[in-house]
Structures are given as structure tokens and as C-alpha cells.
Amino acid sequence: MTTLNEMIEIIKAENPTLQVGDDEQGYTQLSAADYETQIAEWADARLTKETKAAAIIQAAADKAALLAKLGITADEAKLLPS
């Protein structure tokens, strides 16, 4: 899994500069502090998403392992009473 610092470096490589604004009023480049803050927020969000995806994959693998241990299929497990 990617660390926070690794994720920050990836995002910085993808976005060497950041600007705010629109076509009508023009764009302004973020200050160094604002740039760092925005990159850190994006890195946190990506890591959260990555962690959730890993948890879903792990849960599916755990379920498959349990079903294999019990010797039943997922469809058979659905027939079991709750």
C-alpha cells in the first residue's frame, strides 16, 4: 500500500502547479502553502479510497476462504438461514 509521502510525491508529479479561477475572471496560481495544503488533502482522499478498496477486496477473499473451508458455494451460503 502507498504511504502518505509516496502519494504526495505522485500527486505533485501529476500536478506541478495548481491554479484557481475560471475563463471569465482568469486564473491565479496557488501560493506554495496553499499548494501544499491542497496536495495533502488530495493525498489523504486517495489513500482513504485506496484503503476502502483494499478492505472490500480483503473481505471478499475472507468470505471465499471461509466458504471453501466449509465446502459450500456462495449460492449455497445464501440458502442458509440468517
PDB file of N, CA, C and O in Angstrom:
ATOM      1  N   MET A   1       0.836  -1.167   0.000  1.00  0.00           N
ATOM      2  CA  MET A   1       0.000   0.000   0.000  1.00  0.00           C
ATOM      3  C   MET A   1       0.892   1.245   0.000  1.00  0.00           C
ATOM      4  O   MET A   1       1.991   1.248   0.554  1.00  0.00           O
ATOM      5  N   THR A   2       0.397   2.264  -0.618  1.00  0.00           N
ATOM      6  CA  THR A   2       1.139   3.508  -0.764  1.00  0.00           C
ATOM      7  C   THR A   2       1.127   4.302   0.546  1.00  0.00           C
ATOM      8  O   THR A   2       0.104   4.379   1.226  1.00  0.00           O
ATOM      9  N   THR A   3       2.267   4.886   0.887  1.00  0.00           N
ATOM     10  CA  THR A   3       2.329   5.736   2.080  1.00  0.00           C
ATOM     11  C   THR A   3       1.868   7.145   1.722  1.00  0.00           C
ATOM     12  O   THR A   3       1.753   7.490   0.546  1.00  0.00           O
ATOM     13  N   LEU A   4       1.608   7.944   2.734  1.00  0.00           N
ATOM     14  CA  LEU A   4       1.169   9.322   2.512  1.00  0.00           C
ATOM     15  C   LEU A   4       2.219  10.107   1.730  1.00  0.00           C
ATOM     16  O   LEU A   4       1.886  10.822   0.784  1.00  0.00           O
ATOM     17  N   ASN A   5       3.477   9.976   2.120  1.00  0.00           N
ATOM     18  CA  ASN A   5       4.545  10.713   1.422  1.00  0.00           C
ATOM     19  C   ASN A   5       4.678  10.267  -0.026  1.00  0.00           C
ATOM     20  O   ASN A   5       4.909  11.094  -0.908  1.00  0.00           O
ATOM     21  N   GLU A   6       4.534   8.969  -0.284  1.00  0.00           N
ATOM     22  CA  GLU A   6       4.592   8.474  -1.662  1.00  0.00           C
ATOM     23  C   GLU A   6       3.427   9.034  -2.479  1.00  0.00           C
ATOM     24  O   GLU A   6       3.601   9.433  -3.631  1.00  0.00           O
ATOM     25  N   MET A   7       2.241   9.058  -1.872  1.00  0.00           N
ATOM     26  CA  MET A   7       1.075   9.577  -2.570  1.00  0.00           C
ATOM     27  C   MET A   7       1.242  11.071  -2.869  1.00  0.00           C
ATOM     28  O   MET A   7       0.872  11.534  -3.947  1.00  0.00           O
ATOM     29  N   ILE A   8       1.792  11.812  -1.926  1.00  0.00           N
ATOM     30  CA  ILE A   8       2.045  13.236  -2.147  1.00  0.00           C
ATOM     31  C   ILE A   8       3.005  13.426  -3.321  1.00  0.00           C
ATOM     32  O   ILE A   8       2.787  14.302  -4.158  1.00  0.00           O
ATOM     33  N   GLU A   9       4.045  12.632  -3.391  1.00  0.00           N
ATOM     34  CA  GLU A   9       5.007  12.747  -4.499  1.00  0.00           C
ATOM     35  C   GLU A   9       4.351  12.405  -5.832  1.00  0.00           C
ATOM     36  O   GLU A   9       4.644  13.048  -6.840  1.00  0.00           O
ATOM     37  N   ILE A  10       3.474  11.411  -5.858  1.00  0.00           N
ATOM     38  CA  ILE A  10       2.762  11.043  -7.090  1.00  0.00           C
ATOM     39  C   ILE A  10       1.899  12.211  -7.554  1.00  0.00           C
ATOM     40  O   ILE A  10       1.917  12.579  -8.729  1.00  0.00           O
ATOM     41  N   ILE A  11       1.146  12.788  -6.624  1.00  0.00           N
ATOM     42  CA  ILE A  11       0.249  13.880  -6.981  1.00  0.00           C
ATOM     43  C   ILE A  11       1.034  15.116  -7.408  1.00  0.00           C
ATOM     44  O   ILE A  11       0.628  15.818  -8.334  1.00  0.00           O
ATOM     45  N   LYS A  12       2.147  15.383  -6.746  1.00  0.00           N
ATOM     46  CA  LYS A  12       2.977  16.522  -7.152  1.00  0.00           C
ATOM     47  C   LYS A  12       3.532  16.321  -8.558  1.00  0.00           C
ATOM     48  O   LYS A  12       3.633  17.277  -9.327  1.00  0.00           O
ATOM     49  N   ALA A  13       3.890  15.090  -8.897  1.00  0.00           N
ATOM     50  CA  ALA A  13       4.388  14.806 -10.242  1.00  0.00           C
ATOM     51  C   ALA A  13       3.280  15.008 -11.277  1.00  0.00           C
ATOM     52  O   ALA A  13       3.538  15.467 -12.390  1.00  0.00           O
ATOM     53  N   GLU A  14       2.053  14.664 -10.904  1.00  0.00           N
ATOM     54  CA  GLU A  14       0.916  14.840 -11.803  1.00  0.00           C
ATOM     55  C   GLU A  14       0.500  16.310 -11.922  1.00  0.00           C
ATOM     56  O   GLU A  14      -0.025  16.732 -12.953  1.00  0.00           O
ATOM     57  N   ASN A  15       0.738  17.079 -10.863  1.00  0.00           N
ATOM     58  CA  ASN A  15       0.289  18.473 -10.790  1.00  0.00           C
ATOM     59  C   ASN A  15       1.417  19.375 -10.293  1.00  0.00           C
ATOM     60  O   ASN A  15       1.408  19.773  -9.128  1.00  0.00           O
ATOM     61  N   PRO A  16       2.377  19.704 -11.135  1.00  0.00           N
ATOM     62  CA  PRO A  16       3.494  20.530 -10.676  1.00  0.00           C
ATOM     63  C   PRO A  16       3.071  21.926 -10.230  1.00  0.00           C
ATOM     64  O   PRO A  16       3.742  22.549  -9.407  1.00  0.00           O
ATOM     65  N   THR A  17       1.956  22.416 -10.775  1.00  0.00           N
ATOM     66  CA  THR A  17       1.392  23.693 -10.339  1.00  0.00           C
ATOM     67  C   THR A  17      -0.114  23.535 -10.252  1.00  0.00           C
ATOM     68  O   THR A  17      -0.697  22.659 -10.889  1.00  0.00           O
ATOM     69  N   LEU A  18      -0.737  24.392  -9.457  1.00  0.00           N
ATOM     70  CA  LEU A  18      -2.194  24.412  -9.346  1.00  0.00           C
ATOM     71  C   LEU A  18      -2.684  25.841  -9.492  1.00  0.00           C
ATOM     72  O   LEU A  18      -2.081  26.782  -8.975  1.00  0.00           O
ATOM     73  N   GLN A  19      -3.784  25.980 -10.204  1.00  0.00           N
ATOM     74  CA  GLN A  19      -4.378  27.294 -10.406  1.00  0.00           C
ATOM     75  C   GLN A  19      -5.845  27.247  -9.994  1.00  0.00           C
ATOM     76  O   GLN A  19      -6.493  26.203 -10.064  1.00  0.00           O
ATOM     77  N   VAL A  20      -6.349  28.384  -9.568  1.00  0.00           N
ATOM     78  CA  VAL A  20      -7.768  28.527  -9.263  1.00  0.00           C
ATOM     79  C   VAL A  20      -8.324  29.653 -10.116  1.00  0.00           C
ATOM     80  O   VAL A  20      -7.602  30.578 -10.489  1.00  0.00           O
ATOM     81  N   GLY A  21      -9.605  29.569 -10.421  1.00  0.00           N
ATOM     82  CA  GLY A  21     -10.239  30.611 -11.210  1.00  0.00           C
ATOM     83  C   GLY A  21     -11.085  30.027 -12.317  1.00  0.00           C
ATOM     84  O   GLY A  21     -11.437  28.848 -12.299  1.00  0.00           O
ATOM     85  N   ASP A  22     -11.406  30.869 -13.278  1.00  0.00           N
ATOM     86  CA  ASP A  22     -12.195  30.424 -14.421  1.00  0.00           C
ATOM     87  C   ASP A  22     -11.807  31.242 -15.646  1.00  0.00           C
ATOM     88  O   ASP A  22     -11.011  32.178 -15.566  1.00  0.00           O
ATOM     89  N   ASP A  23     -12.394  30.863 -16.785  1.00  0.00           N
ATOM     90  CA  ASP A  23     -12.049  31.536 -18.039  1.00  0.00           C
ATOM     91  C   ASP A  23     -12.472  33.003 -18.050  1.00  0.00           C
ATOM     92  O   ASP A  23     -11.802  33.836 -18.661  1.00  0.00           O
ATOM     93  N   GLU A  24     -13.570  33.321 -17.385  1.00  0.00           N
ATOM     94  CA  GLU A  24     -14.058  34.694 -17.399  1.00  0.00           C
ATOM     95  C   GLU A  24     -13.195  35.631 -16.565  1.00  0.00           C
ATOM     96  O   GLU A  24     -12.846  36.723 -17.013  1.00  0.00           O
ATOM     97  N   GLN A  25     -12.851  35.206 -15.353  1.00  0.00           N
ATOM     98  CA  GLN A  25     -12.118  36.078 -14.431  1.00  0.00           C
ATOM     99  C   GLN A  25     -10.619  35.803 -14.420  1.00  0.00           C
ATOM    100  O   GLN A  25      -9.858  36.521 -13.772  1.00  0.00           O
ATOM    101  N   GLY A  26     -10.203  34.787 -15.123  1.00  0.00           N
ATOM    102  CA  GLY A  26      -8.789  34.456 -15.176  1.00  0.00           C
ATOM    103  C   GLY A  26      -8.387  33.483 -14.076  1.00  0.00           C
ATOM    104  O   GLY A  26      -9.184  33.132 -13.206  1.00  0.00           O
ATOM    105  N   TYR A  27      -7.148  33.065 -14.138  1.00  0.00           N
ATOM    106  CA  TYR A  27      -6.626  32.068 -13.210  1.00  0.00           C
ATOM    107  C   TYR A  27      -5.495  32.658 -12.387  1.00  0.00           C
ATOM    108  O   TYR A  27      -4.754  33.525 -12.849  1.00  0.00           O
ATOM    109  N   THR A  28      -5.379  32.174 -11.166  1.00  0.00           N
ATOM    110  CA  THR A  28      -4.312  32.579 -10.268  1.00  0.00           C
ATOM    111  C   THR A  28      -3.623  31.329  -9.749  1.00  0.00           C
ATOM    112  O   THR A  28      -4.278  30.382  -9.314  1.00  0.00           O
ATOM    113  N   GLN A  29      -2.308  31.332  -9.796  1.00  0.00           N
ATOM    114  CA  GLN A  29      -1.560  30.181  -9.287  1.00  0.00           C
ATOM    115  C   GLN A  29      -1.609  30.191  -7.758  1.00  0.00           C
ATOM    116  O   GLN A  29      -1.490  31.242  -7.128  1.00  0.00           O
ATOM    117  N   LEU A  30      -1.786  28.999  -7.172  1.00  0.00           N
ATOM    118  CA  LEU A  30      -1.823  28.891  -5.709  1.00  0.00           C
ATOM    119  C   LEU A  30      -0.469  29.234  -5.105  1.00  0.00           C
ATOM    120  O   LEU A  30       0.576  28.998  -5.711  1.00  0.00           O
ATOM    121  N   SER A  31      -0.506  29.790  -3.912  1.00  0.00           N
ATOM    122  CA  SER A  31       0.743  30.049  -3.188  1.00  0.00           C
ATOM    123  C   SER A  31       1.355  28.707  -2.793  1.00  0.00           C
ATOM    124  O   SER A  31       0.687  27.675  -2.857  1.00  0.00           O
ATOM    125  N   ALA A  32       2.596  28.719  -2.395  1.00  0.00           N
ATOM    126  CA  ALA A  32       3.279  27.480  -2.007  1.00  0.00           C
ATOM    127  C   ALA A  32       2.555  26.790  -0.857  1.00  0.00           C
ATOM    128  O   ALA A  32       2.404  25.569  -0.867  1.00  0.00           O
ATOM    129  N   ALA A  33       2.107  27.552   0.128  1.00  0.00           N
ATOM    130  CA  ALA A  33       1.413  26.969   1.282  1.00  0.00           C
ATOM    131  C   ALA A  33       0.074  26.370   0.869  1.00  0.00           C
ATOM    132  O   ALA A  33      -0.276  25.270   1.295  1.00  0.00           O
ATOM    133  N   ASP A  34      -0.679  27.099   0.032  1.00  0.00           N
ATOM    134  CA  ASP A  34      -1.966  26.588  -0.441  1.00  0.00           C
ATOM    135  C   ASP A  34      -1.783  25.357  -1.321  1.00  0.00           C
ATOM    136  O   ASP A  34      -2.578  24.419  -1.262  1.00  0.00           O
ATOM    137  N   TYR A  35      -0.739  25.367  -2.129  1.00  0.00           N
ATOM    138  CA  TYR A  35      -0.408  24.212  -2.975  1.00  0.00           C
ATOM    139  C   TYR A  35      -0.160  22.988  -2.103  1.00  0.00           C
ATOM    140  O   TYR A  35      -0.720  21.921  -2.355  1.00  0.00           O
ATOM    141  N   GLU A  36       0.669  23.134  -1.087  1.00  0.00           N
ATOM    142  CA  GLU A  36       0.987  22.009  -0.203  1.00  0.00           C
ATOM    143  C   GLU A  36      -0.264  21.496   0.517  1.00  0.00           C
ATOM    144  O   GLU A  36      -0.451  20.289   0.666  1.00  0.00           O
ATOM    145  N   THR A  37      -1.110  22.416   0.957  1.00  0.00           N
ATOM    146  CA  THR A  37      -2.350  22.043   1.639  1.00  0.00           C
ATOM    147  C   THR A  37      -3.265  21.255   0.712  1.00  0.00           C
ATOM    148  O   THR A  37      -3.813  20.224   1.101  1.00  0.00           O
ATOM    149  N   GLN A  38      -3.429  21.740  -0.509  1.00  0.00           N
ATOM    150  CA  GLN A  38      -4.302  21.063  -1.467  1.00  0.00           C
ATOM    151  C   GLN A  38      -3.774  19.682  -1.819  1.00  0.00           C
ATOM    152  O   GLN A  38      -4.542  18.723  -1.886  1.00  0.00           O
ATOM    153  N   ILE A  39      -2.476  19.573  -2.043  1.00  0.00           N
ATOM    154  CA  ILE A  39      -1.873  18.283  -2.375  1.00  0.00           C
ATOM    155  C   ILE A  39      -2.064  17.302  -1.211  1.00  0.00           C
ATOM    156  O   ILE A  39      -2.383  16.135  -1.436  1.00  0.00           O
ATOM    157  N   ALA A  40      -1.873  17.761   0.012  1.00  0.00           N
ATOM    158  CA  ALA A  40      -2.049  16.896   1.191  1.00  0.00           C
ATOM    159  C   ALA A  40      -3.498  16.420   1.303  1.00  0.00           C
ATOM    160  O   ALA A  40      -3.745  15.261   1.637  1.00  0.00           O
ATOM    161  N   GLU A  41      -4.456  17.308   1.026  1.00  0.00           N
ATOM    162  CA  GLU A  41      -5.865  16.913   1.068  1.00  0.00           C
ATOM    163  C   GLU A  41      -6.164  15.859   0.013  1.00  0.00           C
ATOM    164  O   GLU A  41      -6.852  14.878   0.294  1.00  0.00           O
ATOM    165  N   TRP A  42      -5.658  16.051  -1.187  1.00  0.00           N
ATOM    166  CA  TRP A  42      -5.872  15.070  -2.253  1.00  0.00           C
ATOM    167  C   TRP A  42      -5.224  13.740  -1.904  1.00  0.00           C
ATOM    168  O   TRP A  42      -5.804  12.684  -2.155  1.00  0.00           O
ATOM    169  N   ALA A  43      -4.031  13.779  -1.328  1.00  0.00           N
ATOM    170  CA  ALA A  43      -3.340  12.544  -0.944  1.00  0.00           C
ATOM    171  C   ALA A  43      -4.143  11.793   0.110  1.00  0.00           C
ATOM    172  O   ALA A  43      -4.294  10.574   0.026  1.00  0.00           O
ATOM    173  N   ASP A  44      -4.659  12.513   1.103  1.00  0.00           N
ATOM    174  CA  ASP A  44      -5.499  11.873   2.118  1.00  0.00           C
ATOM    175  C   ASP A  44      -6.722  11.214   1.491  1.00  0.00           C
ATOM    176  O   ASP A  44      -7.078  10.088   1.841  1.00  0.00           O
ATOM    177  N   ALA A  45      -7.361  11.919   0.568  1.00  0.00           N
ATOM    178  CA  ALA A  45      -8.558  11.381  -0.085  1.00  0.00           C
ATOM    179  C   ALA A  45      -8.231  10.128  -0.894  1.00  0.00           C
ATOM    180  O   ALA A  45      -8.971   9.146  -0.852  1.00  0.00           O
ATOM    181  N   ARG A  46      -7.130  10.166  -1.623  1.00  0.00           N
ATOM    182  CA  ARG A  46      -6.739   8.987  -2.419  1.00  0.00           C
ATOM    183  C   ARG A  46      -6.401   7.805  -1.523  1.00  0.00           C
ATOM    184  O   ARG A  46      -6.769   6.669  -1.822  1.00  0.00           O
ATOM    185  N   LEU A  47      -5.703   8.068  -0.429  1.00  0.00           N
ATOM    186  CA  LEU A  47      -5.353   6.980   0.484  1.00  0.00           C
ATOM    187  C   LEU A  47      -6.593   6.389   1.144  1.00  0.00           C
ATOM    188  O   LEU A  47      -6.668   5.176   1.341  1.00  0.00           O
ATOM    189  N   THR A  48      -7.555   7.221   1.484  1.00  0.00           N
ATOM    190  CA  THR A  48      -8.807   6.731   2.057  1.00  0.00           C
ATOM    191  C   THR A  48      -9.521   5.832   1.055  1.00  0.00           C
ATOM    192  O   THR A  48     -10.007   4.760   1.414  1.00  0.00           O
ATOM    193  N   LYS A  49      -9.583   6.261  -0.182  1.00  0.00           N
ATOM    194  CA  LYS A  49     -10.219   5.470  -1.234  1.00  0.00           C
ATOM    195  C   LYS A  49      -9.471   4.150  -1.436  1.00  0.00           C
ATOM    196  O   LYS A  49     -10.090   3.096  -1.588  1.00  0.00           O
ATOM    197  N   GLU A  50      -8.152   4.214  -1.436  1.00  0.00           N
ATOM    198  CA  GLU A  50      -7.324   3.022  -1.607  1.00  0.00           C
ATOM    199  C   GLU A  50      -7.536   2.045  -0.446  1.00  0.00           C
ATOM    200  O   GLU A  50      -7.617   0.835  -0.658  1.00  0.00           O
ATOM    201  N   THR A  51      -7.625   2.562   0.761  1.00  0.00           N
ATOM    202  CA  THR A  51      -7.832   1.732   1.949  1.00  0.00           C
ATOM    203  C   THR A  51      -9.194   1.049   1.903  1.00  0.00           C
ATOM    204  O   THR A  51      -9.307  -0.135   2.220  1.00  0.00           O
ATOM    205  N   LYS A  52     -10.230   1.791   1.510  1.00  0.00           N
ATOM    206  CA  LYS A  52     -11.567   1.208   1.405  1.00  0.00           C
ATOM    207  C   LYS A  52     -11.604   0.114   0.350  1.00  0.00           C
ATOM    208  O   LYS A  52     -12.215  -0.933   0.567  1.00  0.00           O
ATOM    209  N   ALA A  53     -10.961   0.338  -0.785  1.00  0.00           N
ATOM    210  CA  ALA A  53     -10.930  -0.666  -1.842  1.00  0.00           C
ATOM    211  C   ALA A  53     -10.196  -1.924  -1.373  1.00  0.00           C
ATOM    212  O   ALA A  53     -10.620  -3.041  -1.670  1.00  0.00           O
ATOM    213  N   ALA A  54      -9.109  -1.741  -0.649  1.00  0.00           N
ATOM    214  CA  ALA A  54      -8.357  -2.890  -0.130  1.00  0.00           C
ATOM    215  C   ALA A  54      -9.192  -3.668   0.880  1.00  0.00           C
ATOM    216  O   ALA A  54      -9.124  -4.897   0.920  1.00  0.00           O
ATOM    217  N   ALA A  55      -9.979  -2.970   1.693  1.00  0.00           N
ATOM    218  CA  ALA A  55     -10.832  -3.637   2.680  1.00  0.00           C
ATOM    219  C   ALA A  55     -11.915  -4.459   1.994  1.00  0.00           C
ATOM    220  O   ALA A  55     -12.231  -5.563   2.440  1.00  0.00           O
ATOM    221  N   ILE A  56     -12.483  -3.938   0.922  1.00  0.00           N
ATOM    222  CA  ILE A  56     -13.504  -4.676   0.180  1.00  0.00           C
ATOM    223  C   ILE A  56     -12.912  -5.932  -0.444  1.00  0.00           C
ATOM    224  O   ILE A  56     -13.521  -7.001  -0.403  1.00  0.00           O
ATOM    225  N   ILE A  57     -11.736  -5.800  -1.013  1.00  0.00           N
ATOM    226  CA  ILE A  57     -11.062  -6.955  -1.617  1.00  0.00           C
ATOM    227  C   ILE A  57     -10.729  -7.994  -0.559  1.00  0.00           C
ATOM    228  O   ILE A  57     -10.907  -9.192  -0.783  1.00  0.00           O
ATOM    229  N   GLN A  58     -10.246  -7.540   0.592  1.00  0.00           N
ATOM    230  CA  GLN A  58      -9.906  -8.461   1.677  1.00  0.00           C
ATOM    231  C   GLN A  58     -11.151  -9.174   2.197  1.00  0.00           C
ATOM    232  O   GLN A  58     -11.104 -10.372   2.476  1.00  0.00           O
ATOM    233  N   ALA A  59     -12.259  -8.455   2.330  1.00  0.00           N
ATOM    234  CA  ALA A  59     -13.500  -9.068   2.808  1.00  0.00           C
ATOM    235  C   ALA A  59     -13.980 -10.148   1.844  1.00  0.00           C
ATOM    236  O   ALA A  59     -14.444 -11.203   2.275  1.00  0.00           O
ATOM    237  N   ALA A  60     -13.871  -9.891   0.551  1.00  0.00           N
ATOM    238  CA  ALA A  60     -14.270 -10.885  -0.440  1.00  0.00           C
ATOM    239  C   ALA A  60     -13.368 -12.114  -0.372  1.00  0.00           C
ATOM    240  O   ALA A  60     -13.841 -13.245  -0.485  1.00  0.00           O
ATOM    241  N   ALA A  61     -12.073 -11.889  -0.187  1.00  0.00           N
ATOM    242  CA  ALA A  61     -11.137 -13.016  -0.075  1.00  0.00           C
ATOM    243  C   ALA A  61     -11.399 -13.812   1.191  1.00  0.00           C
ATOM    244  O   ALA A  61     -11.339 -15.041   1.176  1.00  0.00           O
ATOM    245  N   ASP A  62     -11.693 -13.116   2.299  1.00  0.00           N
ATOM    246  CA  ASP A  62     -12.010 -13.802   3.558  1.00  0.00           C
ATOM    247  C   ASP A  62     -13.272 -14.646   3.426  1.00  0.00           C
ATOM    248  O   ASP A  62     -13.333 -15.773   3.916  1.00  0.00           O
ATOM    249  N   LYS A  63     -14.281 -14.085   2.756  1.00  0.00           N
ATOM    250  CA  LYS A  63     -15.531 -14.814   2.558  1.00  0.00           C
ATOM    251  C   LYS A  63     -15.295 -16.051   1.703  1.00  0.00           C
ATOM    252  O   LYS A  63     -15.800 -17.129   2.018  1.00  0.00           O
ATOM    253  N   ALA A  64     -14.533 -15.905   0.628  1.00  0.00           N
ATOM    254  CA  ALA A  64     -14.236 -17.035  -0.249  1.00  0.00           C
ATOM    255  C   ALA A  64     -13.472 -18.119   0.503  1.00  0.00           C
ATOM    256  O   ALA A  64     -13.727 -19.309   0.317  1.00  0.00           O
ATOM    257  N   ALA A  65     -12.533 -17.703   1.352  1.00  0.00           N
ATOM    258  CA  ALA A  65     -11.762 -18.669   2.129  1.00  0.00           C
ATOM    259  C   ALA A  65     -12.656 -19.419   3.116  1.00  0.00           C
ATOM    260  O   ALA A  65     -12.512 -20.630   3.285  1.00  0.00           O
ATOM    261  N   LEU A  66     -13.571 -18.713   3.761  1.00  0.00           N
ATOM    262  CA  LEU A  66     -14.486 -19.345   4.707  1.00  0.00           C
ATOM    263  C   LEU A  66     -15.418 -20.322   3.999  1.00  0.00           C
ATOM    264  O   LEU A  66     -15.650 -21.432   4.478  1.00  0.00           O
ATOM    265  N   LEU A  67     -15.948 -19.897   2.852  1.00  0.00           N
ATOM    266  CA  LEU A  67     -16.821 -20.794   2.099  1.00  0.00           C
ATOM    267  C   LEU A  67     -16.073 -22.044   1.648  1.00  0.00           C
ATOM    268  O   LEU A  67     -16.620 -23.146   1.685  1.00  0.00           O
ATOM    269  N   ALA A  68     -14.839 -21.874   1.226  1.00  0.00           N
ATOM    270  CA  ALA A  68     -14.031 -23.031   0.825  1.00  0.00           C
ATOM    271  C   ALA A  68     -13.777 -23.951   2.008  1.00  0.00           C
ATOM    272  O   ALA A  68     -13.803 -25.173   1.866  1.00  0.00           O
ATOM    273  N   LYS A  69     -13.533 -23.373   3.164  1.00  0.00           N
ATOM    274  CA  LYS A  69     -13.300 -24.151   4.383  1.00  0.00           C
ATOM    275  C   LYS A  69     -14.552 -24.955   4.753  1.00  0.00           C
ATOM    276  O   LYS A  69     -14.460 -26.100   5.194  1.00  0.00           O
ATOM    277  N   LEU A  70     -15.713 -24.338   4.568  1.00  0.00           N
ATOM    278  CA  LEU A  70     -16.979 -25.005   4.867  1.00  0.00           C
ATOM    279  C   LEU A  70     -17.393 -25.975   3.761  1.00  0.00           C
ATOM    280  O   LEU A  70     -18.247 -26.836   3.969  1.00  0.00           O
ATOM    281  N   GLY A  71     -16.787 -25.830   2.597  1.00  0.00           N
ATOM    282  CA  GLY A  71     -17.094 -26.718   1.476  1.00  0.00           C
ATOM    283  C   GLY A  71     -18.404 -26.389   0.795  1.00  0.00           C
ATOM    284  O   GLY A  71     -19.067 -27.275   0.257  1.00  0.00           O
ATOM    285  N   ILE A  72     -18.787 -25.102   0.814  1.00  0.00           N
ATOM    286  CA  ILE A  72     -20.017 -24.689   0.150  1.00  0.00           C
ATOM    287  C   ILE A  72     -19.734 -23.535  -0.794  1.00  0.00           C
ATOM    288  O   ILE A  72     -18.715 -22.850  -0.696  1.00  0.00           O
ATOM    289  N   THR A  73     -20.679 -23.344  -1.718  1.00  0.00           N
ATOM    290  CA  THR A  73     -20.547 -22.235  -2.660  1.00  0.00           C
ATOM    291  C   THR A  73     -21.244 -21.007  -2.096  1.00  0.00           C
ATOM    292  O   THR A  73     -21.953 -21.090  -1.093  1.00  0.00           O
ATOM    293  N   ALA A  74     -21.038 -19.871  -2.744  1.00  0.00           N
ATOM    294  CA  ALA A  74     -21.702 -18.632  -2.328  1.00  0.00           C
ATOM    295  C   ALA A  74     -23.214 -18.760  -2.475  1.00  0.00           C
ATOM    296  O   ALA A  74     -23.967 -18.257  -1.641  1.00  0.00           O
ATOM    297  N   ASP A  75     -23.662 -19.441  -3.549  1.00  0.00           N
ATOM    298  CA  ASP A  75     -25.102 -19.638  -3.742  1.00  0.00           C
ATOM    299  C   ASP A  75     -25.685 -20.514  -2.642  1.00  0.00           C
ATOM    300  O   ASP A  75     -26.801 -20.269  -2.184  1.00  0.00           O
ATOM    301  N   GLU A  76     -24.947 -21.527  -2.217  1.00  0.00           N
ATOM    302  CA  GLU A  76     -25.415 -22.384  -1.125  1.00  0.00           C
ATOM    303  C   GLU A  76     -25.457 -21.607   0.198  1.00  0.00           C
ATOM    304  O   GLU A  76     -26.347 -21.823   1.021  1.00  0.00           O
ATOM    305  N   ALA A  77     -24.504 -20.717   0.391  1.00  0.00           N
ATOM    306  CA  ALA A  77     -24.469 -19.930   1.625  1.00  0.00           C
ATOM    307  C   ALA A  77     -25.679 -19.008   1.695  1.00  0.00           C
ATOM    308  O   ALA A  77     -26.168 -18.724   2.788  1.00  0.00           O
ATOM    309  N   LYS A  78     -26.175 -18.534   0.550  1.00  0.00           N
ATOM    310  CA  LYS A  78     -27.349 -17.667   0.536  1.00  0.00           C
ATOM    311  C   LYS A  78     -28.601 -18.405   1.029  1.00  0.00           C
ATOM    312  O   LYS A  78     -29.541 -17.778   1.517  1.00  0.00           O
ATOM    313  N   LEU A  79     -28.610 -19.712   0.905  1.00  0.00           N
ATOM    314  CA  LEU A  79     -29.754 -20.508   1.320  1.00  0.00           C
ATOM    315  C   LEU A  79     -29.790 -20.747   2.830  1.00  0.00           C
ATOM    316  O   LEU A  79     -30.813 -21.167   3.371  1.00  0.00           O
ATOM    317  N   LEU A  80     -28.675 -20.478   3.507  1.00  0.00           N
ATOM    318  CA  LEU A  80     -28.621 -20.689   4.949  1.00  0.00           C
ATOM    319  C   LEU A  80     -29.494 -19.670   5.675  1.00  0.00           C
ATOM    320  O   LEU A  80     -29.554 -18.511   5.265  1.00  0.00           O
ATOM    321  N   PRO A  81     -30.175 -20.083   6.752  1.00  0.00           N
ATOM    322  CA  PRO A  81     -30.978 -19.101   7.496  1.00  0.00           C
ATOM    323  C   PRO A  81     -30.084 -18.095   8.201  1.00  0.00           C
ATOM    324  O   PRO A  81     -28.960 -18.407   8.592  1.00  0.00           O
ATOM    325  N   SER A  82     -30.589 -16.914   8.352  1.00  0.00           N
ATOM    326  CA  SER A  82     -29.810 -15.854   8.997  1.00  0.00           C
ATOM    327  C   SER A  82     -29.758 -16.024  10.491  1.00  0.00           C
ATOM    328  O   SER A  82     -29.141 -15.214  11.183  1.00  0.00           O
TER     329      SER A  82
END
